[in-house]
Amino acid sequence: MKKNMKRYLFVAILFLILLVLPFCLPESIVYLLGLMFLFILYVVSWDIVAGYTGQINLGHTVFIGIGGYTTALLQNSWRFTNFMDFLAPLPPLPIWLTILLGGVNALITGLIVGIICLRLRGYYLALVTAVLPLICIQLVNIYSPVFGGYEGFSIGFGKSLAQRVIFRYYFSMTVCVVSLLALYFILKSKIGVKFKAIREDEELAESVGMNVVKYKLLAFCISAFFAGIAGAVAVHYRLTVGTDLFDIPLMLMIILSAIIGGLGSFHGVILGSVIIYLLKNWIIKNALGLMRLEFPDEIILYFLLIILILKAPRGIIAKLSELTRTEVSRVLFKKE
Amino acid sequence: MITEILILGTVIGGIWALVASGFSLMFGVARILNFAHGIFFVLGAYFTISLNSKLSSVLAQYSLPFSIFLSIFLVGIVGLIIYRLFLSPLKEHEIMVILVTLAIALLLEELLLMIFKDISISVPSVLHGTLSFFGIPITYTRILALFLAIALLVILELFTNKTRTGKSILATSQDKEAAMLIGIDVDRVYSMVAFISASFASLAGILYSQIYAVNPETALRVLIYAFAIVILGGLGNVRGSIVAAFIIGYLQVATSLSLGTRWSEVLAMIVIISILIIRPKGLFGVEV
């Protein structure tokens, strides 16, 4: 009981810090932090399929992108002309509704992908799911009058979540916190246990009477829904939609964050995504700026990534918490 | 149209067969899914261009063939180094191998973009002129590409089945532990396969860039085709991959002639996914 109290206290303090933070930081960093919340959601939702049910889905960005494009297109329904004409005269819908529809659309995609992946194992699963985002990028490019091609399109300033960055920050924080809570309770419940059973031994789970097919599909649906919501919110946050939502570098960052945090560990994955996001978008960029080096920050990032994987293939945080048995790490990474 | 598809498809199929056989060999022997395979393809073309421009004043007309040979060798060495440094210590963690090869591919792509900018390049042809075949003009470059691709695949087949070293590769792919027990140096076999796989891809890249243009982003498209082919042919099944490479080649040319080039990748991928839904282990699949 006492341990639980400490945990709640820790979360409450963290929450307070996040609430006050935008008042103490420059606007550009607040903007970054807001996007970071959505990135956390991408990673945690990926971890449901990869970490909990143990299926390496390399096509998670499909869900993010579909969520994003759904809301962007519904907000700009004239883009459907000559493509899906019945959708073109759609009246302007409220933003929260199209974000939700983005999530639903991603969920349907997740169900289809899940059905395709049911019969695939291991490497075949990895290959097929790796191909899916590439198909999406090609399709977006082929129908560029609708989807805006590689560059994407701007959804219009009026479609923003809020005019001021600070309110957008709070919005994305709320979405993130609510979704994380929902996911936390789902994974805490019997469903989470069943997901883990699939990961540990699929045949055994089936032989004790578990409906493996149902839970595998459920994992895909939950994962896709939250990724779609996060992608849709990201579009309204940045005001643009583009193929970067589908692209491989994003997928790489997601996998990397989950692995650094330790697959299948809820808190670890969140921390991992914070570290990777800040490292990519803030620390490396600033360091390069300070050293007046004129080359893409991605190069440094990929280089660090390779070193990191070589040195600690079991996850950085697992390694750190082994090394430092402090109170914080015990609270954060308590074995569940 | 049919003859055009057959002729052009055979040439491109030969090039894809080179790419896919290396990819499949690496998986079949070392169980490594190499996402950096596409970058070897592109590196081959870029090495040749750079070497040729440096050497052309010294070697005159011999400069191009020499640079081609040298860059095939160099890319093979790059593949070997990548294997020794990054893949060999991680081999047991399958996700880590995917991640690290993906990161290497993106890193090298960014480096190429930084050095050569986003401009498409073409390697100059070794042979000039065209041949008319059933009324369709074919450049000698294409004929040479097909000839080289088939010759190399035949050599690979002979090498793995007839020579002692080749047989040790075959043995390792069938059973790693048993191969170790009878005294095969498995790690040496893996290094050899990494070298062969990368140099095949680079030759394919050089041949491709004599016909079409290549830029750093081509690496990704090549990887898509390699995936498609090995899924169709069965992971780790080199002969299946070669057959699948020609199927994909015909399909690619047929779609780009009828629907437009940009559709060819989408259609190829959709066909592959539908095949997998029906036969989860690929057309000529083996147990993984």
Interface residues (C-beta under 8 A of the other chain):
Chain A: I56 L58 I116 R119 L120 R121 G122 Y123 Y124 A126 L127 V128 A130 V131 L134 I135 Q138 L139 N141 I142 I248 P249 L252 I255 L256 I259 F295 P296 E298 I299 Y302 F303 L305 I306 I309 L310 P313
Chain B: F27 L33 F35 F86 P89 L90 H93 E94 I95 M96 I98 L99 V100 L102 A103 I104 L106 L107 E110 L111 L113 M114 L220 I224 F227 A228 V230 I231 L235 R262 W263 E265 V266 M269 I270 I272 I273 L276 I277 P280 K281 G282 V288
